[in-house]
Amino acid sequence: MISLAIIGGTGVYDPQMLEGLRTFEVNTRYGSALLSQGSFRGQEVVFLARHGSKHGTPPHKVNYRANIAALLKLGAEKVVATAAVGSLNEKMPPGSMILLEQFLDFTKAREATFFDGGESGVVHSDFTAPYCPEINERLLAAARSAELELQSGAVYVCTEGPRFETPAEIKMFRQLGGDLVGMTNVPEVVLAREAGLCYSTVALSTNFAAGISKTVLTHREVLEMMAENRAKVRCLLKEAIVALAYSRTCTCQSLGSTVPL
Ligand code: HPA
């Protein structure tokens, strides 16, 4: 059984640190997911590239349900995801790593639940603490002892994409309390909670968002910034694998329901 899964976002496509890596497909009723499995310092870890290994899948087309169902099927209990984000907060400039704490959902057309009525039932899950507080606490402690800078407490705004935002949208998101903006965390975090998984996201700020940045935004700029900071993210992921080898005592599992696989 595997306890920890890592979902690599933009710029994090391969789990370099894992030994004995093998890649395989997991079929679920929502579709199939391509996963890799290997070990780091004796811990078995599963890795999934959210956008595919060559970034071929845009945010609105990712099969989030198949991905989370596949992790669940393999027995994962904890998930650490990475995400490239734009920043609305001057205290979270490009190059900073931040743990998410809350989200604002501005997605429009995604399969955002395992519980669609009918056979799968109607379930209303609690989202008071969408990101696992126990994982976040341990990641913060691990980052501190490894002398890696990691902020916490961010409010993430999820847009539908794939276009970037207008300055007016960014201004509105700021007024609503958003710190960071991205296109993938919803429904990933939602499905993880529905499934009773512990889920946390390490966001890497790649740019100031539209209208805050003085220049136009490009996907290339995001990729370049991720490439520049990849080593830092990888370092944190290694620390995470070691720090997250514990038996969970949080409430995430009890807040989830039985997902049809
Ligand atoms: N907006 C949305 N998603 C993003 C951004 C952004 O500015 N930067 C990286 N991902």
Boltz pocket constraint, residues with backbone or C-beta under 6 A from the ligand:
constraints:
  - pocket:
      binder: B
      contacts: [[A, 84], [A, 85], [A, 86], [A, 87], [A, 159], [A, 163], [A, 164], [A, 165], [A, 181], [A, 182], [A, 183], [A, 206], [A, 207], [A, 208], [A, 209], [A, 210], [A, 217], [A, 222]]
      max_distance: 6.0
